[in-house]
Amino acid sequence: MDITIRVDKPEAHPGNTLHCKVQIQVKSKTKTRRIVAAFFGEFFSVYSTGKHTYTNRNVFVKLEKPLWIPEDGKAGNIEPGTHEYTADFIVPDGLMPSFPPASMEGMRFPGRLQYFVKAVATKVIGFEDERFEKIYLVSRDFASTTAERRRFGTVPAGKTRPMASLTLDRSTYKPGGMIQCKVVVDKQAASCKIQDAVLSIRNKCWGWVENAWHVEDVWRDEYSLGMVDSSSKDFTLAIPIDACPTLYGGNVKVTWDVHLDVKLALAMDAHLTVPVVVISSGASLPVEDMGTDVEPGVRFCRSCGTVLESGSNKCAFCGDVLDEP
């Protein structure tokens, strides 16, 4: 028994209808219990030690439609020849988008959120025959209800007297959004020379396998703030326009954070990490009053993110010149 399944669109949104065509080639009469088509989504995590590979699957949505059922409901014969069936599935609203998206397929991550349509023939004797077709779900109106939407203000670094602080304008952003940051370094508390301060935005994927979280970087962008002669700096970080939304899905997580490294000359560096939530483009941003020190209307350099001086179109940090004043 040879099965093929085809879907009319490899990419879909919640609420779309998937039209599937199933073809089964039978060489000889085969006693079969049932033939079904299904749409399902799963969290899949994988971890490899080099010698062994461990996996973990968690199916969180499954829709089934019978294609063939015997008259007695138990078993019947499928005659030789070509048999064709159709099945339609409406993608449920509120499903999280696929991770990784189609543009990142082929990259290895410890965790995945993936969707499939499949056709399965359950025979009386022998293994099930089944075929899969992957579907990439793209959601423009999904706002994660399971992500932790915390409120973040100033976060101190240092065990005793705070040596540095990082303040963000809010905790939730959309793809393509700008994160306005304020970095303050107390040079007296540092007690040694500050070489540099590096601010970065990071996207990570996590997979839970073998009783542990395994993590890999998906994307990272970092900037040197300098700060050798200054104690505070306003900066902006850009979230990629095709950013994957934050995801908390059982054995799979996709996280975003803003990270600050204060590099010291003769001491261990100080580190700050502030988690942020990225929601899909069509979702509504929650109203948040973060009490940020970044003034509204402040203009930033498009190249490095430095706050521009009032009335100037040239960045004092990297020297880049904007097209408009």
C-alpha positions in Angstrom: 0.0 0.0 0.0 1.5 3.3 -1.1 0.1 6.6 0.2 0.6 10.2 -1.0 -1.0 13.3 0.5 -0.9 16.8 -1.0 -2.2 20.1 0.4 -3.2 23.1 -1.7 -1.1 25.5 0.3 2.2 24.9 2.2 1.7 28.1 4.3 -1.5 29.1 6.1 -3.0 31.4 8.7 -5.4 30.5 11.5 -8.9 30.3 10.1 -7.7 29.2 6.7 -9.1 26.0 5.1 -6.6 23.4 4.0 -7.7 21.3 1.0 -6.0 17.9 1.0 -5.9 15.2 -1.6 -5.0 11.6 -0.7 -4.1 8.9 -3.1 -3.6 5.3 -2.2 -2.1 2.7 -4.5 -3.0 -0.9 -3.5 -1.2 -3.8 -5.3 -3.2 -6.6 -3.7 -6.3 -6.9 -1.6 -5.5 -5.6 1.8 -7.5 -6.1 5.0 -7.8 -2.7 6.6 -9.4 -1.3 9.8 -9.6 2.4 8.6 -8.0 5.2 6.6 -8.0 8.7 8.1 -6.5 12.1 7.4 -5.4 14.4 10.2 -4.1 17.9 10.9 -1.9 18.2 14.0 0.6 20.4 15.7 3.3 19.3 18.1 6.1 20.7 20.2 9.2 18.7 19.3 12.6 18.9 21.1 15.8 17.0 20.3 19.2 16.7 22.0 22.2 14.8 20.6 25.3 13.7 22.6 27.1 12.7 19.5 26.5 9.0 20.2 22.8 9.1 21.1 19.9 11.3 20.1 17.0 11.9 22.4 13.7 13.4 21.4 10.5 14.6 23.1 7.1 15.1 21.4 4.0 16.8 22.7 1.0 16.9 20.4 -1.2 19.9 21.4 -3.8 20.0 18.6 -5.2 17.2 16.4 -8.1 17.1 14.0 -9.1 13.8 12.3 -11.4 13.0 9.4 -12.2 9.5 8.3 -11.5 8.7 4.6 -12.6 5.1 4.6 -14.3 2.9 7.3 -15.5 -0.7 6.8 -19.2 -1.4 6.8 -19.0 -3.4 10.0 -16.8 -0.8 11.7 -14.1 -3.4 12.4 -12.2 -4.4 9.3 -12.7 -4.7 5.5 -10.8 -5.3 2.3 -9.3 -2.5 0.2 -9.4 -3.7 -3.5 -6.3 -3.4 -5.7 -6.1 -0.2 -7.7 -5.8 3.6 -7.2 -8.1 5.1 -4.5 -8.5 8.9 -4.2 -10.0 10.8 -1.3 -10.3 14.5 -0.2 -10.3 16.1 3.2 -10.7 19.7 4.3 -9.4 21.1 7.6 -10.1 24.6 9.1 -7.0 25.7 11.0 -8.2 26.6 14.5 -8.0 30.2 15.6 -5.4 31.2 18.2 -2.7 28.7 17.1 0.9 29.8 17.6 3.0 30.3 14.4 5.5 27.6 13.3 9.0 27.8 14.7 11.3 27.9 12.9 9.5 29.5 10.0 10.1 28.3 6.4 12.8 30.9 5.9 14.9 29.3 8.7 14.2 25.7 7.8 17.4 23.6 7.7 18.8 25.2 10.8 19.2 23.0 13.8 17.4 24.1 17.0 16.8 22.1 20.2 13.1 22.9 20.0 10.4 23.2 17.3 6.7 24.0 16.9 5.5 22.3 13.8 2.3 21.4 12.0 1.5 18.6 9.6 -1.3 17.0 7.6 -1.0 13.3 7.3 -2.9 10.3 5.9 -2.8 7.0 7.8 -4.0 3.5 6.8 -4.4 1.1 9.7 -4.1 -2.5 8.5 -5.1 -5.7 10.3 -1.7 -7.2 9.8 1.5 -5.2 9.7 2.5 -1.7 10.5 0.4 1.4 9.7 1.1 3.1 6.4 1.3 6.9 6.7 2.6 10.0 4.9 3.1 13.5 6.1 3.1 17.0 4.5 4.5 19.9 6.6 2.4 23.1 6.9 4.0 26.4 8.0 1.6 28.4 10.1 2.0 32.2 9.9 -0.1 34.1 12.4 -0.6 37.9 12.1 -3.2 38.1 14.9 -1.7 35.9 17.6 -0.9 37.4 21.0 0.6 34.8 23.3 -1.5 34.3 26.4 1.0 31.9 28.0 4.0 34.2 27.7 5.0 35.9 30.9 4.2 39.6 30.5 6.2 41.1 33.3 6.8 44.8 34.0 10.4 45.8 34.0 11.9 49.0 35.3 15.5 49.6 36.4 17.5 46.4 37.0 20.7 46.8 39.1 24.0 45.0 38.6 26.4 44.4 41.5 26.0 42.5 44.8 26.5 45.5 47.0 26.2 49.0 45.7 24.6 48.9 42.2 27.3 49.5 39.6 25.1 49.7 36.5 21.4 49.8 35.6 19.4 49.1 32.4 15.9 50.6 31.9 13.6 49.7 29.0 10.6 51.8 27.8 8.3 48.7 28.0 8.3 44.9 28.2 6.3 44.0 25.1 7.2 44.7 21.4 6.2 43.8 17.9 8.5 42.7 15.0 10.2 45.7 13.6 9.7 47.6 16.8 12.3 49.7 18.6 13.4 49.1 22.2 14.4 52.4 23.9 17.0 51.7 26.5 18.8 53.8 29.1 22.1 52.6 30.5 23.6 54.2 33.7 27.0 53.2 35.1 28.2 54.3 38.5 31.9 54.6 38.1 32.6 55.1 41.8 30.9 51.8 42.6 32.9 50.1 39.9 36.1 50.7 41.8 38.1 50.0 38.6 38.4 51.3 35.1 35.5 50.6 32.7 36.7 49.6 29.3 33.4 49.4 27.5 29.7 48.6 27.9 28.1 46.3 25.3 24.3 46.2 24.8 22.7 43.4 22.8 19.4 42.0 21.9 19.2 38.2 21.8 16.7 35.6 20.5 17.1 32.0 21.9 15.4 28.7 21.3 15.0 26.2 24.2 14.2 22.5 24.1 13.4 20.3 27.1 15.0 16.8 26.7 16.5 14.4 29.2 15.3 16.5 32.2 17.2 19.6 31.1 16.8 22.7 29.0 19.1 22.9 26.0 19.5 26.3 24.3 20.8 27.7 21.1 21.1 31.3 19.8 18.6 32.1 17.0 19.7 35.7 16.5 21.8 38.3 18.2 22.8 41.9 17.5 25.2 43.9 19.8 26.6 47.4 20.0 29.5 48.9 21.8 28.3 51.9 23.9 31.8 53.1 24.7 31.0 54.9 28.0 34.6 55.4 28.9 34.0 59.1 29.5 30.2 59.1 30.2 28.1 57.6 33.0 24.8 57.3 31.1 23.7 56.7 27.6 20.3 56.4 25.8 20.2 53.8 23.1 17.7 52.0 20.8 17.7 48.4 19.6 15.7 47.2 16.6 13.7 44.0 16.6 13.9 42.3 13.2 10.9 42.7 11.0 10.6 38.9 10.7 11.1 38.2 14.4 9.6 35.0 15.7 7.1 35.7 18.5 7.9 34.7 22.1 6.7 31.2 22.8 6.2 29.2 26.0 5.0 25.8 24.8 5.7 23.0 27.3 9.0 21.4 26.1 9.8 24.3 23.7 10.5 28.0 24.4 11.4 30.9 22.2 12.7 33.8 24.2 13.9 37.4 23.7 16.0 39.6 26.0 18.2 42.7 26.2 21.6 42.0 27.7 24.2 44.5 29.0 27.9 43.6 29.6 30.0 46.1 31.5 33.6 45.3 30.7 36.1 46.1 33.5 39.9 46.3 33.2 41.0 44.3 36.3 37.8 42.6 37.5 35.1 40.3 36.3 32.6 41.9 33.9 29.1 42.8 35.2 26.1 41.4 33.4 22.4 42.5 33.2 19.6 40.6 31.4 16.1 41.9 30.9 13.6 39.6 29.3 11.1 41.1 26.8 8.1 39.6 25.0 7.7 39.8 21.2 4.2 39.4 19.9 3.0 39.0 16.3 2.5 42.0 14.1 -1.3 42.0 14.3 -1.6 41.7 18.0 -2.4 44.7 20.3 0.4 46.0 22.5 -0.6 46.2 26.2 -0.8 49.6 27.7 2.2 49.9 30.1 3.6 52.9 32.0 7.3 52.0 32.5 8.4 55.3 34.0 11.3 55.4 31.6 13.8 58.2 31.5 13.9 58.2 27.7 11.9 61.3 26.6 9.2 61.0 23.9 10.3 62.4 20.5 13.9 61.6 21.0 15.6 60.8 17.7 18.1 57.9 17.4 20.9 57.1 14.9 19.7 54.4 12.4 23.1 52.8 12.3 24.2 52.5 15.9 21.1 53.6 18.0 22.8 56.6 19.7 20.5 59.4 20.8 21.0 62.4 18.4 21.6 65.9 19.8 18.7 68.3 19.4 18.6 69.8 16.0 21.5 67.7 14.6 21.3 65.0 11.9 24.8 63.7 12.5 25.6 61.0 15.1 28.3 62.0 17.5 29.1 58.4 18.2 29.5 56.7 14.7 29.4 59.8 12.5 26.5 58.6 10.3 24.4 61.4 8.8 20.6 61.0 8.5 18.9 62.1 5.3 16.5 64.4 7.1 17.4 66.8 10.0 
